[in-house]
């Protein structure tokens, strides 16, 4: 199935809604060496549409690691757990920052599984966060839910 073209006005609205932050790891696009992408929450490969409510803003690696997954097996609970959905779930209910705000902590099974699957505490993300904290740029001030 060929990927659909997302109109520029929809793309701009998705970016604005996300405050130019990855909706998973909360990295800011202005500091990223890679281009951010528009992610289909329900992937096109699973019949997801390019409707505004099915799209989110994601850094390249979060998008790549999420791929077409909607849920993952939680070895702790021994059951399938949905990944965080930025359109249905509230970030602050599933995640928190550790004391020095360099790592994301999963507060729920969904949060824990999303942190693990999308590697939200990758070494480079932790380094990135450490670099921008002294400038008051992390964590992002207006965390979109």
C-alpha positions in Angstrom: 0.0 0.0 0.0 1.6 3.3 -1.0 2.0 5.9 1.7 -0.4 8.8 1.5 0.6 12.3 1.1 -0.1 14.4 4.2 -1.3 17.9 3.1 0.9 20.8 4.4 -1.9 22.4 6.4 -2.5 19.1 8.3 1.3 18.6 8.8 1.6 22.1 10.2 -1.4 21.6 12.5 0.1 18.3 13.9 3.4 20.1 14.6 1.7 23.0 16.3 -0.5 20.7 18.4 2.7 18.9 19.6 4.5 22.2 20.3 7.3 21.0 18.1 8.1 18.2 20.5 8.2 14.4 19.9 4.9 13.2 21.4 6.7 10.2 22.8 10.1 11.2 24.2 9.4 15.0 24.4 12.6 15.9 22.5 12.3 19.3 20.8 12.8 19.4 17.0 14.9 22.6 17.1 17.7 20.6 18.8 17.5 17.5 16.8 20.1 16.6 14.2 17.5 14.4 12.4 14.2 15.5 10.9 11.1 14.8 12.8 8.3 12.9 11.2 4.5 12.6 11.2 3.6 9.3 12.7 0.4 7.4 11.9 -0.7 6.2 15.3 -2.7 3.4 13.7 -0.3 2.6 10.9 -1.3 2.8 7.3 -0.2 -0.8 7.0 -3.1 -1.6 9.4 -5.5 0.6 7.6 -4.8 3.8 9.5 -5.7 7.0 7.8 -3.9 10.3 7.5 -6.7 12.0 9.4 -5.5 14.7 11.9 -6.7 12.6 14.8 -4.5 9.6 13.7 -1.3 11.6 13.4 1.3 12.6 15.9 4.7 14.4 15.7 7.6 12.1 16.4 11.4 12.1 16.3 12.9 9.8 13.8 13.9 7.1 16.2 10.7 7.0 18.2 8.8 6.7 14.9 11.2 4.0 13.7 11.1 2.0 17.0 7.3 2.2 17.2 7.0 1.0 13.6 3.6 -0.5 13.1 3.2 -1.7 16.7 0.1 -0.9 18.7 0.8 -3.1 21.7 3.7 -5.1 23.2 3.9 -8.1 25.5 4.6 -7.1 29.0 6.8 -9.8 30.6 6.0 -8.5 34.1 2.2 -8.8 33.8 2.4 -11.6 31.2 -0.1 -9.9 28.9 -0.3 -7.6 25.9 -0.3 -3.9 26.7 -1.1 -1.1 24.3 1.6 1.4 23.5 1.0 5.0 24.5 -1.4 6.8 22.1 -0.9 10.5 22.1 -4.4 11.1 20.9 -6.2 9.0 23.5 -3.8 8.9 26.5 -2.5 11.7 28.6 1.4 11.8 28.8 1.5 12.9 32.5 -0.7 10.0 33.5 1.7 7.4 32.1 5.1 9.1 32.4 7.1 11.3 34.8 10.6 12.6 34.8 13.2 11.3 37.2 14.6 13.7 39.8 17.1 15.3 37.5 14.7 15.2 34.5 17.1 13.2 32.3 15.0 10.0 32.2 11.4 9.2 31.6 9.8 6.9 34.2 6.8 4.7 33.2 4.1 5.2 35.8 1.7 2.6 34.4 2.1 -0.7 32.5 1.5 1.3 29.3 4.1 3.9 30.3 6.6 1.2 31.3 6.1 -0.8 28.1 6.3 2.4 25.9 9.6 3.5 27.6 11.1 0.1 27.0 9.8 -0.4 23.4 10.6 3.1 22.1 13.8 3.3 24.2 12.7 6.6 25.6 15.9 6.7 27.7 18.4 6.0 25.0 21.9 7.2 25.8 21.8 10.0 23.3 18.5 11.2 24.6 19.9 11.4 28.1 22.9 13.3 26.8 20.6 15.6 24.9 18.5 16.3 28.0 21.6 16.9 30.1 23.0 19.4 27.5 19.8 21.6 27.4 18.8 21.6 31.1 21.3 24.4 32.0 19.7 26.6 29.4 16.2 26.1 30.9 15.1 24.2 27.7 14.3 20.9 29.4 11.9 19.6 30.3 9.7 21.4 27.7 7.6 24.1 29.5 4.3 23.5 27.8 4.0 19.7 27.7 1.1 18.8 25.4 -1.0 16.1 26.7 
